[in-house]
Amino acid sequence: MSFCGTRKNTISPAPIRLHERECGIDDCHCPALEFVDRYKYLGLIVQADLKSTGHVEKIVSRARSGVAILARLRGCCSMKLKKAVYHALIESHVNFMLSIYGGTHNQLIAKIERLQRKDLRFICNSSWDASCAPLYERTKISTIQELYVKSLVRLMYSRMPTLERPSHEYPTRFSEERCLSIPKLRKDFSRRSALWNFIRLYNKLPTNLRKLFESQTNVDRKKCQKQIKELGITLK
C-alpha cells in the first residue's frame, strides 16, 4: 500500500486499484478496491474477522422457510415425502460449504441443530419435547456433526498423498499407525480450519479405515464415509 501526504504531519492511504492490461500509468481509471465487512463469494459469506456468523445466519434464515413447510405437512403426508422436503429445502443449505464453516464455535452450530431437531419432530409427528436421539435413528437423518465429517472426507480425500506424515525413523506409535503430522498453529483460530479438523479425524480412525484412504478411489471414499457414520466417529 502506498501513502501520499495531504496535510502536515498526516498521511492518508492511496486507494488500491485493480489494474487492467491496457491501463495507462499516467491516466488510470481502474476501479478502486473497497474495504467491506462482509463479502459474498460463490455463495459463501466471508467476513473481515474470518468468522462464520453471517453465513450461519443466512443458513438459519433459509432453513426456517423449510421448517414452515414441514409444519404444514406434519399431519397430512407420509414420512418419505417429508424427508424428501427436508433434504431438498433444509439439508441442501446446511451442506453447502459445510467443510468451510463447520469448524466454527458451538454456539453457531447449535442454532442449526435446534432447527434440525424441530424438523425431526415434524417429520415423525412427535411432540415438541420428544427426545431426538431415537428420531435420528428412525429417520436415518445425519446430525450436523456427521454431515461435517462427511464433508471433510469428501474435500480432503484426494489431498491425502500431499499431507505430511512423521518423517523420523523411530518406532513410535504415531509413526507405526501412519498418523498424519499435526501442524503447528500460530493462532487458536486455525483450529477451525478444514485441514486441522480432518487431521484430527483421520488420526482417530482405526487402521483398516486409514488403508481405505490410501487407495484413492471413489468406491473406497464412499466406504469410508459409511463406516465412519456407522462407528459414530465425530470431532466432539
C-alpha positions as CSV (number, residue, x, y, z in Angstrom):
1,M,0.0,0.0,0.0
2,S,1.3,3.4,-0.9
3,F,0.7,6.6,1.0
4,C,0.6,10.2,0.0
5,G,0.8,13.3,2.2
6,T,-2.2,15.6,2.4
7,R,-1.6,17.9,5.3
8,K,1.4,18.5,7.5
9,N,2.2,15.5,9.8
10,T,-0.7,13.5,8.4
11,I,-0.8,10.8,5.7
12,S,-3.7,9.1,4.0
13,P,-3.6,5.8,2.2
14,A,-3.9,5.9,-1.6
15,P,-6.6,3.6,-2.9
16,I,-5.7,0.1,-4.0
17,R,-6.7,-0.3,-7.6
18,L,-7.3,-3.5,-9.7
19,H,-5.4,-2.6,-12.8
20,E,-6.3,-3.9,-16.3
21,R,-3.8,-4.8,-19.0
22,E,-4.5,-1.7,-21.1
23,C,-4.3,0.6,-18.2
24,G,-2.1,3.6,-18.6
25,I,0.0,4.6,-15.6
26,D,-0.4,8.3,-16.1
27,D,-4.2,8.1,-16.8
28,C,-5.6,5.3,-14.7
29,H,-9.4,4.9,-14.4
30,C,-9.3,1.4,-13.0
31,P,-11.8,0.7,-10.2
32,A,-10.6,1.0,-6.6
33,L,-10.9,-1.9,-4.2
34,E,-13.1,-1.0,-1.2
35,F,-12.9,-2.4,2.3
36,V,-16.1,-4.2,3.3
37,D,-17.1,-6.1,6.5
38,R,-18.7,-8.9,4.5
39,Y,-18.4,-10.2,1.0
40,K,-20.4,-13.0,-0.7
41,Y,-18.1,-15.2,-2.8
42,L,-19.6,-18.4,-4.5
43,G,-22.4,-18.3,-2.0
44,L,-20.2,-18.2,1.0
45,I,-20.3,-15.1,3.1
46,V,-16.7,-14.1,4.0
47,Q,-16.3,-11.7,6.9
48,A,-13.3,-9.4,7.6
49,D,-12.8,-11.1,11.0
50,L,-12.9,-14.6,9.3
51,K,-15.9,-15.7,11.5
52,S,-18.9,-17.6,10.1
53,T,-21.6,-15.6,11.9
54,G,-23.1,-14.1,8.7
55,H,-23.1,-17.4,6.8
56,V,-24.8,-19.3,9.6
57,E,-27.4,-16.6,9.9
58,K,-28.1,-16.9,6.2
59,I,-28.5,-20.7,6.5
60,V,-30.8,-20.4,9.5
61,S,-32.9,-17.9,7.7
62,R,-33.3,-20.1,4.6
63,A,-33.9,-23.2,6.7
64,R,-36.8,-21.6,8.6
65,S,-38.8,-21.5,5.4
66,G,-38.4,-25.2,5.0
67,V,-39.4,-25.7,8.7
68,A,-42.6,-23.8,8.0
69,I,-43.4,-26.1,5.1
70,L,-42.8,-29.2,7.2
71,A,-45.1,-27.8,9.9
72,R,-47.9,-27.6,7.3
73,L,-47.2,-31.2,6.1
74,R,-47.0,-32.6,9.6
75,G,-50.3,-34.5,9.7
76,C,-51.1,-35.0,6.0
77,C,-48.1,-36.5,4.3
78,S,-46.0,-39.6,4.6
79,M,-42.6,-39.7,6.3
80,K,-41.0,-40.4,2.9
81,L,-42.3,-37.2,1.4
82,K,-41.4,-35.1,4.4
83,K,-37.9,-36.5,4.4
84,A,-37.6,-35.5,0.7
85,V,-38.7,-32.0,1.5
86,Y,-36.2,-31.8,4.4
87,H,-33.3,-32.9,2.1
88,A,-34.3,-30.5,-0.6
89,L,-35.1,-27.4,1.4
90,I,-33.0,-27.7,4.5
91,E,-30.2,-30.1,4.4
92,S,-29.1,-28.8,1.0
93,H,-28.5,-25.4,2.5
94,V,-26.7,-26.8,5.5
95,N,-24.4,-29.0,3.4
96,F,-23.3,-26.1,1.1
97,M,-19.8,-25.0,2.2
98,L,-20.1,-27.0,5.4
99,S,-16.5,-28.1,5.3
100,I,-15.5,-24.4,5.5
101,Y,-17.8,-23.1,8.2
102,G,-18.5,-26.4,10.1
103,G,-15.5,-25.9,12.4
104,T,-16.9,-22.7,13.9
105,H,-17.7,-22.4,17.6
106,N,-20.5,-24.5,19.1
107,Q,-22.9,-21.6,19.7
108,L,-23.4,-21.0,16.0
109,I,-23.7,-24.7,15.2
110,A,-26.3,-25.0,17.9
111,K,-28.6,-22.7,16.0
112,I,-28.7,-25.1,13.1
113,E,-29.0,-28.1,15.4
114,R,-32.1,-26.6,17.1
115,L,-33.8,-26.2,13.7
116,Q,-32.8,-29.8,12.7
117,R,-34.3,-31.2,15.9
118,K,-37.5,-29.3,15.2
119,D,-37.6,-30.7,11.7
120,L,-37.2,-34.3,13.0
121,R,-40.2,-33.8,15.3
122,F,-42.3,-32.6,12.4
123,I,-41.2,-35.5,10.2
124,C,-42.1,-38.1,12.8
125,N,-45.2,-36.3,14.1
126,S,-43.7,-36.2,17.6
127,S,-44.4,-33.8,20.4
128,W,-42.3,-30.7,20.8
129,D,-40.4,-32.1,23.8
130,A,-39.7,-35.6,22.4
131,S,-36.1,-36.9,22.6
132,C,-34.4,-36.6,19.2
133,A,-31.9,-39.5,19.6
134,P,-34.4,-42.2,18.6
135,L,-35.8,-39.9,15.9
136,Y,-32.3,-39.7,14.2
137,E,-32.1,-43.5,14.3
138,R,-35.7,-43.9,13.0
139,T,-35.4,-41.4,10.1
140,K,-31.7,-42.2,9.2
141,I,-31.1,-38.4,9.0
142,S,-27.5,-37.4,9.7
143,T,-26.7,-35.0,12.5
144,I,-24.8,-31.7,11.8
145,Q,-21.6,-33.3,13.2
146,E,-22.0,-36.4,10.9
147,L,-22.6,-34.1,7.9
148,Y,-19.4,-32.1,8.8
149,V,-17.3,-35.3,9.0
150,K,-18.7,-36.4,5.6
151,S,-17.9,-33.1,4.0
152,L,-14.3,-33.2,5.4
153,V,-13.8,-36.6,3.9
154,R,-15.2,-35.5,0.6
155,L,-13.0,-32.4,0.5
156,M,-9.7,-33.9,1.7
157,Y,-9.8,-37.4,0.3
158,S,-8.0,-36.5,-2.9
159,R,-5.4,-34.5,-1.0
160,M,-4.2,-37.4,1.2
161,P,-1.0,-38.0,-0.8
162,T,0.1,-34.4,-0.2
163,L,-0.4,-34.4,3.6
164,E,2.7,-34.9,5.8
165,R,3.4,-37.8,8.0
166,P,6.1,-38.2,10.7
167,S,9.5,-38.3,8.9
168,H,11.6,-39.8,11.8
169,E,12.6,-43.5,11.8
170,Y,11.9,-44.1,15.5
171,P,9.3,-46.9,16.1
172,T,6.7,-44.7,17.9
173,R,3.0,-45.5,17.9
174,F,2.3,-42.3,16.0
175,S,4.5,-43.3,13.1
176,E,3.7,-47.1,13.1
177,E,0.0,-46.3,12.9
178,R,0.6,-44.0,9.9
179,C,-0.9,-41.0,11.6
180,L,-0.8,-37.6,9.9
181,S,1.5,-34.9,11.3
182,I,-0.3,-32.3,13.3
183,P,0.7,-28.9,12.0
184,K,1.9,-26.2,14.4
185,L,-0.5,-23.3,14.7
186,R,0.3,-19.7,15.4
187,K,-3.3,-18.9,16.5
188,D,-6.1,-20.9,18.0
189,F,-8.4,-19.6,15.3
190,S,-6.7,-22.0,12.8
191,R,-8.1,-24.9,14.8
192,R,-11.4,-24.2,13.0
193,S,-9.9,-24.9,9.5
194,A,-10.9,-27.9,7.4
195,L,-7.3,-29.2,7.2
196,W,-6.8,-29.2,11.0
197,N,-10.1,-30.9,11.7
198,F,-9.5,-33.5,9.0
199,I,-6.2,-34.4,10.5
200,R,-7.8,-34.8,13.9
201,L,-10.5,-37.0,12.3
202,Y,-8.0,-39.2,10.4
203,N,-5.8,-39.8,13.5
204,K,-8.9,-41.1,15.4
205,L,-9.8,-43.7,12.7
206,P,-9.0,-47.4,13.1
207,T,-6.2,-48.8,10.9
208,N,-8.4,-50.5,8.4
209,L,-10.2,-47.3,7.6
210,R,-6.9,-45.4,7.1
211,K,-5.9,-48.0,4.5
212,L,-9.1,-47.1,2.5
213,F,-7.9,-43.5,2.4
214,E,-4.6,-44.6,0.7
215,S,-6.3,-46.4,-2.2
216,Q,-7.7,-43.1,-3.6
217,T,-10.8,-44.5,-5.3
218,N,-14.4,-43.2,-5.2
219,V,-15.7,-46.5,-4.1
220,D,-13.4,-46.6,-1.1
221,R,-14.2,-42.9,-0.3
222,K,-17.9,-43.8,0.0
223,K,-17.0,-46.8,2.1
224,C,-15.0,-44.5,4.4
225,Q,-18.0,-42.2,4.8
226,K,-20.4,-45.0,5.5
227,Q,-18.1,-46.8,8.1
228,I,-17.3,-43.5,9.9
229,K,-21.0,-42.9,10.3
230,E,-21.6,-46.5,11.5
231,L,-18.9,-46.1,14.1
232,G,-20.2,-42.8,15.2
233,I,-16.9,-41.0,14.9
234,T,-17.2,-37.2,15.2
235,L,-15.0,-34.3,16.2
236,K,-16.8,-33.5,19.5
